[in-house]
Amino acid sequence: MLMSKMEFEKIQITLIEAHKIASEYLSVVDEISFLPGEIDFNFKVKSGENNFILKVSRPDFDLKYLDFQNELLQHLESKNVPFLFPKIIKNQAGDGQMDYLDANGQLRKVRMLEWIEGDLFSDYFPKSESLYYSLGKKGGEITNALLDFKHQLAIRTFDWDLANGLWTANHLDVFTENEREIVVYFLEKFKNIQKDYAQLRKSTIHNDANENNIVVNSKNGEIAAIIDYGDAVYSQIINDLAVSLAYAIMDTEQPLQAAIPIVKGYHEAFPLQEKELEVLYILVAMRLVISVTKSAINKQKEPENKYLLVSERPAWDLLKKWKDIPENFAFYCFRSACGFEPCPQNLAFQEYTKNNLWTVKELLPEAEFWEVETLDISISSKYVGNYANYIGSDKLYEKIVENYTQNGSLLVGGYGEVRPVYTTDAFKTRVNEGFEHRTVHLGVDFWQKAGTSILAIEDGEVFGCFDNAHPKDYGPTLILKHKKEGLVFYTLYGHLSRESLKEKYIGKKIKKGEKIAEIGEEIVNGGWAPHLHFQVILDMLGHETDFIGVSTPSLWPVYSSICPDPNAFFKISELKQKESKTFAENLNFRKQHLGKSLSLSYEKPLNIVRGQGQFLIDDAGQKYLDTVNNVAHVGHEHPKVVEAGASQMALLNTNTRYLNDEILVFAEELLQTFPPELSVLHFVNSGSEANELAMRMAKAFSGQKDMLALEVGYHGNTQACIDVSSYKFNGKGGAGCPEHTHIVPLPDAFRGIYRGKGAGSKYAKHVKDAIENIQSNGRNVAGFIAESIVSCGGQIDLPDGFLKEAYGYIRAAGGVCIADEVQVGFGRVGKAFWGFQLHGVMPDIVTMGKPIGNGHPLAAVVCTREVAEAFANGMEYFNTFGGNPVSCAIGRQVLATIKEEKMQENALEVGEYLKNSLNELQKEFPIFADIRGEGLFLGIELCDENLQPLPDQTNYLANRMKDFKILMSVDGPDHNVLKIKPPMCFSIADADYLLDCLGKVLLEYPLAKASGN
C-alpha cells in the first residue's frame, strides 16, 4: 500500500518528540539527532558523557518481534563474545523498554541501546584490505555467537531473508527493460540452485551488515562492531557473509578484489564449507536484487523516507559489475581466500598428467636441438637488459632469434615468470587503489623459427579459432578442447601464422599427432619474436576466442590453479620452478648483515629490481611513479646514458694522471652552463666529497677554520660534511655542534622566527652576528655553505634578499661563499640551470653531486680561479675515480640529454602546473598549509589551523600514496613536509595522476579529520 507524505508525517517522530521521549527514559538529555532506519525511528542521544541510541517503534509494531530482538541481545550479553554489540539500557523504572503514546494517540514501544563509538563504514575511508578482512572476521565471530540462539520468531517469512528472495520475481514491473534483464539473469541462477541451497547449514544470523550498521574504530582502522540486530533471522549461514559482501563492496572499482579479504576474514573466524562457497556469488547478487526491488517499491510507498533509497544507486552499479564477473572465477577466488585449491579441476589434471609423459617432439617435431635452455626474460633479467630493449621490442627479439638460430638449443620457459615486456595499456588494470599491471606469465614459450610445425599432443576438438590482432596480443590463436578420463581441459596455441587458422572451424575433431598450426612471423603474431605460447586452461570462464596469458600478481594464486604449469606434460627438468628466498628471508638477512644505520623506506619496504624513466619497478613487475629520486636526473636507466657508460667502459677507464679527451670535453661542456667567473673544475665521486673538497678550498683560501651553515642543513656523510650539517649532528646519534661550526636560523619565511615581507634581511642579520661572534674570539670566518633551496630542512625557498646579503657579510669578512647544488642543480628549478641563479648571486664555489651522473658515482666542484690558485698550495689533490673517462662520458650524456629532451623547459612547465594545482587542492584541504619550491623541486608542508606540524598525518600520506604506487618522501625538522623532486622526465600526465591520488587519500579519515572535512 502506498503511503502519502501526509501519512508518513503522521507516523514520523520529530526531534521535539524524540527529546521528550528520551528525557522520560533517561531524565537527562543534552543533545539529540536523527539516525537512519527502516523499521524503527532512530535517534542519537547524548546524556552527560555518554551516548545512546533511542529506538521508537512504528504504530503497527509487533510486540513479540521486539521481545525477540531483546532476547537476542540478552543472549549475546550472557556469552563472552570477542566483539562489541549494542547492550540494552534500562530506563529510570529499571525496564528494558517503555510505552509511549504519540500525539495521534498511537502506541509506540521505546528502547534505548548503548552507543558504540566510531565511524559508520559508509563514511569511513580508506576501505583498505585490512578493513575488509576485519569486517569478515567480525561477521564470522557473530555467526559463532548466534549458533546456539533459538527463538520461534527467528523462523519467519521475511522479505530480507535471502532464502525467501524469489518474492522479487513478482515485482519485475517496477524496473526498466535493462534493469529487468539483470534481475532476471540472477533470479534464474538463484532458482537453479534451490535444491542444493536448501541443504546448506542454517542458524540465526545477523542478516543486516549494511554500510550503516557497521562501525569502524577510527583509531586502528578496524571494525569496532556490527550493530542493529533487528533483521536477525533463522536462515542459511552463508547468507550472512553474502549480505556483508553486498554492501561492503559497493562503490569499488573492482568489487571482487574487495570481497576476497572479507571472505578470508570470515572463514578464519567461522570455517566455511566448499559447497557454501559455490553459491556465494549468486547470493551476493540476490541480496542486491532484494535491495533494488525494495527501493523501487519504497519510492512509491514512502517517497519521503530517504533512508529506504540510500543503497539504490550503488546497488545497481554493483549488480552491473557483478554480472560481468564470471561466476566460476568468483567461486575460485573465494576458494583461494579460504585456503582451498582455487580451481577444483586442477587436482584431477595433476593426477592425469602425473603418470603420463609427452615429449617436446610430439608438440614440435621439426625443432632441432641438442639441449634445452631456459630463456630468462624476467623482470630482473640481465639478458633483457635496459628497457630500451623491450619498449620497442626489436632489440630483444633480434637477440632471441639470433640465440635460437645459432646455438642449437631449444629455448623454452616462462611459466610463472614476472616479465617487464608487457608494455601496452591492455596489460594495465585499474584496481581499487590505483593500477596493477599484468606481469606474470601463464604459459610456456617455445622459441622457434617461423614456420615450425605444431602438432596436437592429445585428441580433441577446435574450441576457439581467432586472430587476436592487437599489439602484444597472441595474433592468430587456436584453442583445443580435450576430454580425458572424465577431465575436460583446454590447450591454447598463440602466435601462429594466419594460414594456421584456415580450414579450422568450431567443433572440428583433431587427432593426437595431427598438424594443427605453424609458428607465425613477427609481423602477424602480435609483434613478438617467433615462438609458440602454449597454455593449459581448466575453465574458459566464458571466453571463446582467447584467454589471458598474463596474470596480475594479486590473482596469480587463482590463475595458476586455472592455468596449471604446462610442463606437467613434458616434465622438462630445466623448467622446474626454482626456489628463491622469500621477502622475509631477504629482509632478515639485510637486518643481520648490513649496518643497522642503513634505513629502508616505508613501513612495508619495496623490493625494487628495475628502473624505467620516472618509474621504479618491483619484483612483481609493478611500476611505481617516483616523485623522490632526483638522483636519476634524466630518468632511471636512461638508455643513452647507459649506452654511453657501457661504450666507454669497453674502451678505457683510468685515472686523471693521463691525458684523455673525455675529461676535457666534459669539463668544457659543463663550464658552459656557469658564468665565466666560475672557471676551474675538480671531479670527485659524490656530493659528500664535493662539499668536503669545497670546505678544504674555503679554508685554504681564507686561512681560517670556522664555517657557517644553515639550521637543519645537510651536506653529506663524510665527517667534515657532518660537522656542518645540523640535520645530522643535532639529530639522533649526533654529538652536537662542533667548535668551528656556527649555525644560523633556517630562513623559513612561512613558519620560522621571521615571516613575511622583509624576512630575508632579518635572517641574513644572523649571519653578520655569527661572524662578529667568531671575530670576538680572535678568529675569522672560512666560509658559508648553503643549498640554494634547502632540501632536508623541508624544501625551503630562501626569502628574497637573504642569500645576497649573507654573501655580502661573508665576503666582507674574507670568507668564501659555497652554493650546494647537489640536489637543485642541472635545470631542476626550471627558471634557471642552477639554483643560485634564482637569487642573483655569484658563489665562489659550486658543488654538484648525484644528478650529474644520473646515479653513477660522479660529482664535481667548480670555483673561481682565485680559489683554485689558493688551494693549489703544493699538496697534490688526487681522486682515484674522480674524472675517469667512464664517469665523464656519462656526465657528458646527461648534459646532452637535458638539452636534447628540453628537460629544463619541462621542469618549468610541469613544475608550474603541479604547483598551481596543489594550490587549488590546498583550498579544499587546508592541512596543505604551504606549497613551495621551484620547477620540479617542490615541498608540501602539512600543518593544522594553528600552523602546528602534522608529522603523523604526513607519514600516513606518504605510506598511503605507496599503496597507489606513488613514491613520496617526508622531511623537514618536524617531519611534516612531503618533498617532490622526481626524475626530470616527469610529465603533466604523471602530475595529474599524483594530484588525483592525493585528492583521494586526503579524504581518508586521518587526513580528512585534520582538514576538518
SEMAR-776882 format. One record per residue (C-alpha): x, y, z. Coordinates in steps of 0.2 Angstrom, whole numbers, padded with zeros to 4 digits, always signed. Layout:
! residues N
XYZ;...
This chain:
! residues 1013
+0000+0000+0000;+0007+0017-0005;+0010+0030+0009;+0007+0048+0006;+0018+0062+0013;+0004+0066+0025;+0003+0048+0031;+0021+0047+0033;+0022+0063+0043;+0008+0056+0054;+0019+0041+0060;+0036+0050+0060;+0044+0055+0076;+0050+0073+0077;+0066+0079+0086;+0055+0088+0098;+0045+0072+0102;+0061+0062+0102;+0069+0073+0115;+0053+0072+0126;+0054+0053+0125;+0072+0052+0129;+0071+0063+0144;+0057+0052+0151;+0068+0037+0148;+0085+0044+0154;+0080+0060+0164;+0095+0070+0157;+0096+0073+0138;+0109+0086+0132;+0108+0083+0113;+0098+0073+0101;+0099+0070+0082;+0091+0059+0068;+0099+0042+0063;+0093+0032+0048;+0082+0017+0050;+0069+0007+0040;+0058-0001+0053;+0061+0010+0069;+0063+0028+0070;+0081+0030+0077;+0090+0045+0086;+0107+0048+0094;+0105+0054+0112;+0119+0062+0121;+0117+0062+0140;+0132+0068+0150;+0147+0060+0145;+0138+0045+0137;+0129+0042+0120;+0114+0031+0117;+0103+0025+0103;+0084+0029+0105;+0073+0017+0095;+0055+0022+0093;+0044+0008+0085;+0031+0012+0072;+0012+0011+0077;+0010-0006+0070;+0024-0014+0079;+0024-0032+0083;+0027-0034+0102;+0033-0052+0100;+0046-0046+0087;+0053-0033+0099;+0054-0046+0113;+0064-0057+0100;+0076-0043+0097;+0079-0040+0116;+0081-0059+0119;+0094-0060+0106;+0104-0045+0113;+0102-0053+0131;+0109-0069+0123;+0125-0060+0117;+0127-0052+0135;+0126-0069+0143;+0141-0075+0132;+0159-0070+0132;+0159-0064+0114;+0175-0056+0106;+0166-0042+0099;+0156-0026+0104;+0137-0025+0102;+0124-0013+0107;+0118-0018+0125;+0101-0014+0132;+0100+0002+0143;+0086+0001+0156;+0075+0016+0160;+0073+0025+0176;+0060+0012+0181;+0073-0002+0178;+0064-0009+0162;+0072-0013+0146;+0058-0004+0136;+0044+0008+0139;+0027+0013+0131;+0024+0030+0123;+0008+0037+0117;+0011+0049+0102;+0002+0065+0098;-0011+0055+0087;-0014+0043+0101;-0004+0029+0093;+0005+0017+0105;+0024+0016+0102;+0037+0005+0110;+0053+0014+0116;+0070+0006+0118;+0087+0013+0122;+0103+0005+0117;+0121+0008+0121;+0130+0019+0108;+0146+0011+0101;+0159+0025+0097;+0166+0025+0079;+0163+0030+0062;+0150+0022+0050;+0158+0011+0037;+0149+0021+0024;+0158+0037+0029;+0175+0029+0033;+0190+0029+0021;+0201+0021+0017;+0192+0005+0013;+0208-0005+0015;+0211-0023+0013;+0214-0024+0032;+0197-0016+0035;+0188-0028+0024;+0197-0043+0032;+0192-0036+0049;+0174-0034+0043;+0174-0053+0038;+0182-0058+0054;+0169-0049+0064;+0155-0056+0054;+0162-0074+0057;+0163-0071+0076;+0144-0065+0076;+0140-0081+0067;+0148-0091+0080;+0140-0082+0094;+0122-0085+0087;+0124-0103+0083;+0115-0109+0099;+0102-0095+0099;+0085-0102+0097;+0069-0092+0095;+0052-0096+0087;+0052-0079+0079;+0069-0081+0071;+0060-0093+0059;+0048-0082+0049;+0044-0076+0032;+0054-0061+0029;+0057-0050+0013;+0076-0048+0018;+0079-0066+0021;+0089-0072+0006;+0081-0089+0007;+0064-0080+0003;+0072-0070-0011;+0061-0077-0025;+0047-0065-0020;+0056-0052-0030;+0051-0061-0046;+0033-0054-0043;+0039-0036-0045;+0048-0036-0061;+0036-0022-0067;+0045-0009-0056;+0061-0010-0067;+0066-0003-0084;+0070-0015-0098;+0088-0015-0095;+0086-0017-0076;+0074-0031-0078;+0086-0040-0089;+0099-0040-0075;+0087-0045-0061;+0080-0060-0071;+0098-0065-0075;+0102-0068-0057;+0084-0074-0052;+0086-0088-0065;+0103-0093-0057;+0095-0092-0040;+0081-0104-0045;+0093-0116-0052;+0102-0119-0035;+0087-0120-0024;+0089-0139-0021;+0107-0138-0016;+0105-0122-0007;+0091-0129+0004;+0103-0142+0011;+0116-0129+0017;+0119-0126+0036;+0107-0115+0045;+0107-0104+0060;+0101-0087+0067;+0111-0074+0058;+0113-0056+0059;+0107-0053+0041;+0109-0034+0040;+0128-0030+0040;+0125-0015+0028;+0136+0000+0027;+0126+0010+0040;+0126-0004+0053;+0145-0007+0053;+0155+0004+0065;+0173+0007+0062;+0186+0011+0076;+0194+0026+0068;+0210+0024+0079;+0215+0007+0072;+0205+0007+0056;+0197-0010+0061;+0179-0014+0063;+0173-0010+0080;+0155-0018+0079;+0141-0023+0068;+0125-0016+0076;+0106-0017+0073;+0101-0035+0076;+0083-0031+0070;+0084-0041+0054;+0090-0057+0063;+0083-0072+0055;+0085-0091+0055;+0092-0095+0038;+0107-0102+0028;+0123-0096+0037;+0131-0092+0021;+0118-0078+0019;+0126-0068+0032;+0143-0067+0023;+0133-0063+0007;+0124-0048+0015;+0141-0041+0021;+0149-0043+0004;+0134-0035-0005;+0135-0019+0005;+0154-0018+0009;+0160-0019-0009;+0148-0006-0016;+0157+0009-0025;+0173+0000-0028;+0182-0001-0045;+0185-0020-0043;+0172-0027-0031;+0179-0045-0032;+0195-0038-0026;+0187-0030-0011;+0177-0046-0007;+0192-0058-0006;+0199-0052+0011;+0181-0051+0018;+0179-0070+0014;+0196-0073+0021;+0192-0065+0037;+0175-0073+0039;+0182-0090+0036;+0196-0088+0049;+0183-0084+0062;+0170-0097+0056;+0176-0110+0043;+0166-0111+0028;+0162-0127+0018;+0166-0128-0001;+0148-0131-0006;+0143-0114+0003;+0156-0105-0007;+0148-0112-0023;+0133-0102-0021;+0140-0086-0013;+0142-0076-0029;+0123-0079-0033;+0118-0074-0015;+0128-0058-0016;+0118-0054-0032;+0102-0059-0024;+0104-0048-0009;+0107-0033-0021;+0091-0039-0031;+0081-0038-0015;+0088-0021-0011;+0084-0013-0028;+0067-0021-0028;+0064-0014-0011;+0070+0003-0016;+0059+0003-0031;+0044-0002-0021;+0048+0011-0007;+0050+0025-0019;+0031+0023-0022;+0026+0018-0005;+0036+0030+0006;+0044+0044-0005;+0048+0055+0010;+0059+0041+0018;+0076+0044+0010;+0084+0031+0020;+0075+0017+0011;+0083+0023-0005;+0101+0025+0002;+0108+0010-0007;+0099+0010-0023;+0112+0018-0035;+0127+0009-0028;+0117-0007-0028;+0113-0005-0047;+0131-0001-0051;+0137-0016-0041;+0124-0028-0049;+0131-0022-0067;+0149-0025-0062;+0145-0042-0053;+0136-0048-0069;+0152-0045-0079;+0162-0056-0067;+0162-0075-0072;+0153-0084-0059;+0166-0098-0058;+0180-0085-0057;+0172-0078-0041;+0170-0095-0034;+0188-0099-0037;+0193-0083-0029;+0183-0087-0014;+0190-0104-0013;+0208-0097-0013;+0203-0085+0001;+0198-0099+0012;+0214-0110+0008;+0206-0122-0004;+0213-0127-0021;+0206-0112-0031;+0201-0122-0046;+0195-0140-0040;+0198-0147-0058;+0217-0144-0055;+0218-0159-0043;+0211-0170-0057;+0223-0163-0070;+0238-0166-0059;+0233-0184-0057;+0230-0186-0075;+0247-0180-0080;+0257-0187-0065;+0260-0204-0073;+0260-0199-0092;+0274-0192-0102;+0274-0182-0118;+0289-0176-0127;+0293-0159-0135;+0295-0168-0152;+0276-0173-0150;+0272-0155-0150;+0286-0148-0161;+0293-0162-0172;+0304-0150-0183;+0313-0142-0168;+0331-0147-0169;+0341-0145-0153;+0354-0154-0143;+0349-0147-0126;+0335-0137-0118;+0340-0120-0112;+0329-0109-0101;+0327-0092-0108;+0326-0079-0094;+0316-0063-0099;+0310-0060-0081;+0309-0043-0073;+0327-0043-0066;+0335-0052-0081;+0352-0046-0087;+0348-0055-0103;+0333-0042-0106;+0344-0028-0100;+0339-0010-0102;+0321-0005-0105;+0325+0002-0122;+0327-0017-0127;+0309-0021-0124;+0299-0004-0126;+0301-0006-0144;+0304-0024-0144;+0316-0025-0159;+0332-0027-0150;+0327-0040-0138;+0318-0050-0151;+0333-0049-0163;+0343-0056-0149;+0332-0070-0145;+0330-0075-0163;+0349-0075-0165;+0351-0085-0150;+0340-0099-0155;+0345-0100-0173;+0364-0101-0169;+0367-0111-0153;+0357-0127-0157;+0347-0126-0140;+0328-0126-0138;+0324-0110-0129;+0310-0113-0118;+0302-0106-0102;+0291-0093-0095;+0278-0101-0083;+0276-0090-0068;+0289-0078-0074;+0286-0060-0069;+0291-0050-0085;+0293-0032-0090;+0289-0034-0108;+0270-0032-0107;+0270-0013-0110;+0253-0009-0119;+0238-0002-0109;+0230-0019-0112;+0240-0026-0098;+0236-0011-0086;+0222-0014-0074;+0213-0001-0063;+0211-0008-0046;+0203-0001-0030;+0219+0008-0026;+0227+0014-0042;+0233+0002-0055;+0240-0016-0056;+0250-0022-0071;+0248-0040-0078;+0265-0046-0077;+0265-0065-0073;+0266-0077-0087;+0253-0091-0088;+0260-0102-0102;+0276-0109-0108;+0285-0101-0123;+0294-0112-0136;+0306-0100-0145;+0307-0107-0163;+0308-0100-0180;+0293-0095-0190;+0285-0109-0200;+0289-0123-0187;+0275-0136-0187;+0264-0138-0171;+0256-0155-0168;+0241-0159-0156;+0248-0168-0141;+0230-0176-0137;+0214-0179-0146;+0202-0165-0145;+0191-0153-0155;+0193-0135-0160;+0185-0124-0147;+0192-0107-0152;+0200-0100-0168;+0203-0082-0170;+0216-0069-0175;+0219-0058-0159;+0227-0044-0170;+0232-0032-0156;+0250-0026-0151;+0257-0038-0139;+0242-0050-0141;+0243-0068-0147;+0240-0064-0165;+0232-0080-0173;+0226-0091-0159;+0220-0109-0158;+0211-0117-0143;+0208-0136-0142;+0196-0144-0130;+0201-0161-0123;+0191-0174-0113;+0201-0187-0105;+0196-0199-0091;+0182-0188-0086;+0193-0172-0086;+0189-0158-0098;+0204-0146-0101;+0209-0134-0115;+0226-0131-0123;+0229-0114-0131;+0242-0111-0145;+0246-0092-0148;+0257-0083-0160;+0253-0093-0175;+0253-0090-0194;+0237-0084-0202;+0237-0100-0213;+0236-0110-0197;+0218-0104-0195;+0212-0109-0212;+0200-0124-0213;+0198-0123-0194;+0180-0122-0188;+0172-0124-0170;+0169-0142-0166;+0182-0149-0179;+0189-0165-0172;+0208-0166-0170;+0218-0182-0168;+0234-0183-0157;+0249-0181-0168;+0239-0171-0181;+0247-0155-0188;+0237-0141-0181;+0247-0125-0184;+0263-0116-0188;+0273-0103-0178;+0270-0086-0186;+0281-0072-0191;+0283-0056-0180;+0273-0046-0192;+0257-0056-0189;+0259-0064-0172;+0256-0048-0161;+0274-0041-0164;+0284-0054-0154;+0299-0064-0160;+0293-0080-0167;+0288-0093-0154;+0274-0104-0148;+0264-0099-0132;+0257-0115-0125;+0245-0114-0111;+0234-0126-0102;+0216-0120-0096;+0205-0129-0085;+0190-0117-0086;+0187-0105-0101;+0177-0094-0089;+0165-0089-0104;+0179-0084-0116;+0178-0091-0133;+0192-0084-0144;+0206-0082-0132;+0211-0082-0113;+0223-0071-0104;+0241-0077-0105;+0247-0065-0091;+0240-0063-0074;+0241-0049-0061;+0252-0054-0046;+0237-0052-0034;+0227-0065-0044;+0242-0077-0048;+0236-0089-0035;+0219-0091-0043;+0225-0091-0061;+0239-0103-0058;+0226-0115-0052;+0215-0112-0068;+0230-0112-0079;+0242-0125-0072;+0260-0127-0077;+0261-0135-0095;+0277-0143-0090;+0266-0156-0081;+0265-0164-0099;+0284-0163-0103;+0292-0164-0086;+0307-0154-0093;+0319-0153-0078;+0326-0136-0084;+0308-0129-0082;+0306-0134-0064;+0302-0119-0053;+0317-0113-0045;+0316-0110-0026;+0321-0092-0021;+0322-0083-0004;+0306-0076+0002;+0304-0057+0005;+0305-0061+0024;+0321-0071+0022;+0329-0057+0012;+0324-0044+0024;+0330-0054+0039;+0347-0056+0030;+0349-0037+0027;+0345-0034+0046;+0358-0047+0051;+0372-0042+0040;+0370-0025+0034;+0373-0010+0045;+0359-0005+0056;+0361+0013+0051;+0355+0009+0034;+0337+0013+0033;+0323+0006+0022;+0309+0017+0016;+0291+0014+0020;+0283+0003+0034;+0282-0011+0022;+0298-0010+0011;+0299-0012-0008;+0310-0024-0017;+0315-0014-0032;+0323-0023-0046;+0322-0011-0062;+0321+0007-0066;+0312+0015-0081;+0311+0034-0084;+0301+0041-0070;+0296+0024-0063;+0304+0011-0051;+0298-0007-0054;+0297-0020-0040;+0300-0039-0041;+0282-0042-0046;+0283-0030-0061;+0273-0016-0053;+0278+0002-0058;+0279+0015-0045;+0279+0033-0050;+0294+0040-0042;+0292+0058-0036;+0308+0057-0024;+0323+0051-0034;+0332+0067-0041;+0347+0056-0042;+0341+0048-0058;+0340+0066-0065;+0336+0062-0083;+0326+0046-0079;+0330+0029-0072;+0342+0019-0083;+0341+0032-0097;+0346+0021-0112;+0358+0034-0119;+0366+0037-0103;+0368+0018-0100;+0375+0016-0118;+0387+0030-0115;+0394+0022-0099;+0395+0004-0107;+0403+0010-0123;+0417+0020-0113;+0419+0006-0101;+0423-0006-0115;+0436+0006-0121;+0445+0013-0106;+0443+0018-0088;+0458+0025-0079;+0463+0040-0068;+0466+0058-0072;+0485+0056-0072;+0484+0053-0091;+0478+0064-0105;+0461+0059-0111;+0448+0069-0122;+0433+0063-0111;+0438+0073-0096;+0442+0089-0106;+0427+0088-0117;+0416+0085-0102;+0424+0099-0092;+0421+0111-0107;+0403+0107-0109;+0400+0108-0090;+0408+0125-0088;+0397+0132-0102;+0382+0131-0090;+0391+0143-0077;+0395+0161-0078;+0413+0164-0084;+0419+0168-0066;+0417+0150-0061;+0430+0143-0072;+0440+0129-0063;+0434+0111-0061;+0438+0097-0049;+0430+0080-0052;+0425+0068-0037;+0414+0053-0034;+0400+0060-0023;+0391+0076-0017;+0399+0072+0000;+0416+0073-0007;+0412+0088-0017;+0407+0098-0001;+0421+0091+0009;+0433+0097-0005;+0424+0114-0006;+0427+0117+0013;+0445+0112+0011;+0446+0126-0003;+0437+0138+0008;+0449+0135+0022;+0464+0136+0011;+0459+0152+0003;+0454+0161+0019;+0467+0153+0031;+0453+0151+0043;+0443+0136+0051;+0426+0142+0056;+0411+0138+0044;+0394+0145+0044;+0379+0134+0039;+0360+0134+0040;+0350+0126+0053;+0344+0109+0048;+0356+0109+0033;+0363+0093+0026;+0378+0092+0015;+0385+0074+0015;+0391+0059+0025;+0409+0062+0027;+0415+0069+0044;+0418+0087+0038;+0401+0087+0030;+0393+0080+0046;+0401+0094+0055;+0392+0107+0046;+0375+0098+0045;+0364+0101+0059;+0352+0090+0052;+0364+0076+0057;+0374+0082+0072;+0358+0089+0081;+0348+0073+0076;+0348+0055+0083;+0365+0049+0087;+0373+0067+0084;+0386+0074+0095;+0380+0092+0094;+0388+0107+0086;+0407+0106+0084;+0418+0121+0090;+0422+0128+0072;+0404+0127+0066;+0391+0141+0068;+0373+0138+0064;+0362+0152+0059;+0342+0150+0059;+0334+0141+0045;+0327+0155+0034;+0309+0149+0034;+0298+0164+0030;+0282+0153+0032;+0284+0146+0049;+0301+0152+0055;+0306+0165+0068;+0303+0179+0055;+0289+0178+0042;+0283+0188+0028;+0290+0203+0019;+0307+0208+0025;+0311+0191+0032;+0326+0189+0021;+0336+0203+0029;+0332+0198+0046;+0338+0181+0044;+0354+0187+0035;+0357+0198+0050;+0361+0182+0060;+0375+0178+0048;+0383+0195+0052;+0380+0191+0071;+0389+0174+0069;+0404+0182+0060;+0405+0195+0074;+0404+0181+0087;+0418+0172+0078;+0429+0188+0077;+0426+0192+0095;+0436+0176+0099;+0451+0181+0089;+0446+0171+0074;+0438+0174+0057;+0426+0165+0045;+0432+0152+0032;+0416+0151+0023;+0397+0149+0022;+0389+0134+0014;+0370+0134+0010;+0359+0125-0003;+0350+0136-0015;+0334+0129-0009;+0335+0120+0007;+0331+0101+0005;+0331+0091+0021;+0325+0107+0030;+0309+0105+0021;+0311+0111+0003;+0313+0129+0010;+0313+0143-0003;+0326+0156+0004;+0317+0173+0006;+0321+0187-0005;+0337+0196-0002;+0344+0183+0011;+0357+0175+0001;+0363+0191-0007;+0365+0200+0010;+0373+0184+0018;+0386+0183+0004;+0390+0201+0007;+0393+0199+0025;+0404+0183+0022;+0414+0191+0008;+0417+0207+0019;+0425+0196+0032;+0436+0187+0020;+0426+0171+0019;+0421+0160+0004;+0403+0158-0002;+0398+0140-0006;+0382+0135-0016;+0377+0117-0013;+0369+0112-0029;+0369+0094-0026;+0350+0092-0026;+0344+0108-0035;+0355+0110-0050;+0355+0105-0068;+0339+0114-0073;+0328+0106-0060;+0322+0123-0054;+0316+0127-0072;+0318+0146-0072;+0337+0143-0071;+0350+0130-0074;+0357+0132-0056;+0348+0136-0041;+0359+0151-0035;+0354+0160-0051;+0337+0162-0044;+0344+0173-0031;+0355+0184-0042;+0371+0179-0033;+0388+0173-0038;+0396+0160-0027;+0414+0157-0026;+0412+0138-0026;+0398+0127-0033;+0396+0109-0028;+0387+0096-0039;+0383+0078-0035;+0371+0064-0038;+0361+0071-0054;+0377+0074-0064;+0379+0055-0066;+0361+0050-0066;+0365+0038-0052;+0383+0034-0057;+0396+0040-0044;+0401+0056-0051;+0401+0074-0044;+0411+0090-0046;+0417+0106-0039;+0418+0122-0049;+0426+0138-0042;+0434+0154-0046;+0452+0155-0052;+0457+0164-0036;+0450+0150-0025;+0458+0137-0036;+0475+0145-0035;+0474+0147-0016;+0470+0128-0015;+0485+0123-0026;+0497+0125-0012;+0509+0111-0017;+0499+0097-0010;+0493+0086-0024;+0474+0083-0025;+0471+0066-0032;+0455+0056-0033;+0457+0038-0040;+0440+0038-0049;+0435+0057-0050;+0436+0062-0068;+0439+0044-0075;+0433+0043-0093;+0418+0032-0090;+0411+0044-0077;+0415+0059-0089;+0406+0050-0104;+0391+0048-0093;+0391+0066-0087;+0393+0072-0105;+0377+0062-0110;+0367+0068-0095;+0371+0086-0101;+0367+0082-0119;+0350+0073-0113;+0345+0088-0103;+0347+0099-0118;+0341+0087-0132;+0325+0082-0122;+0322+0100-0116;+0321+0094-0098;+0324+0111-0090;+0309+0118-0100;+0299+0103-0094;+0304+0106-0076;+0297+0124-0078;+0281+0119-0087;+0277+0103-0076;+0283+0111-0060;+0272+0127-0063;+0257+0116-0067;+0259+0105-0052;+0262+0119-0040;+0247+0129-0046;+0236+0113-0045;+0242+0109-0027;+0237+0127-0023;+0220+0123-0029;+0220+0107-0019;+0225+0117-0004;+0209+0127-0004;+0199+0110-0001;+0212+0103+0011;+0219+0116+0022;+0231+0104+0030;+0242+0108+0014;+0247+0123+0024;+0261+0129+0012;+0266+0124-0006;+0283+0130-0011;+0298+0127-0021;+0303+0129-0040;+0302+0118-0055;+0302+0100-0050;+0309+0104-0033;+0293+0106-0023;+0288+0104-0005;+0271+0102+0004;+0270+0107+0022;+0256+0099+0032;+0250+0109+0047;+0234+0112+0057;+0225+0128+0058;+0237+0135+0071;+0252+0130+0060;+0257+0116+0072;+0266+0102+0062;+0257+0086+0057;+0270+0073+0056;+0259+0058+0059;+0247+0063+0045;+0262+0067+0034;+0269+0050+0037;+0252+0042+0034;+0250+0051+0017;+0267+0045+0011;+0264+0027+0015;+0246+0028+0008;+0252+0035-0008;+0264+0020-0010;+0248+0009-0010;+0243+0019-0025;+0260+0015-0032;+0267+0033-0030;+0283+0035-0020;+0284+0050-0009;+0296+0055+0005;+0295+0065+0021;+0307+0078+0028;+0309+0094+0037;+0314+0097+0055;+0296+0092+0061;+0295+0078+0048;+0279+0086+0041;+0285+0091+0023;+0282+0080+0008;+0296+0083-0005;+0293+0081-0023;+0309+0080-0034;+0306+0067-0047;+0316+0062-0062;+0316+0077-0075;+0305+0067-0087;+0291+0068-0075;+0276+0073-0086;+0259+0083-0085;+0250+0066-0085;+0261+0060-0070;+0257+0076-0061;+0238+0073-0064;+0239+0055-0058;+0249+0062-0042;+0235+0075-0039;+0221+0063-0042;+0228+0051-0029;+0232+0065-0017;+0214+0070-0018;+0208+0053-0014;+0220+0050+0001;+0216+0067+0008;+0198+0061+0010;+0203+0047+0021;+0200+0048+0040;+0217+0053+0047;+0218+0067+0035;+0200+0072+0032;+0199+0074+0051;+0214+0086+0052;+0207+0096+0037;+0190+0097+0046;+0181+0088+0031;
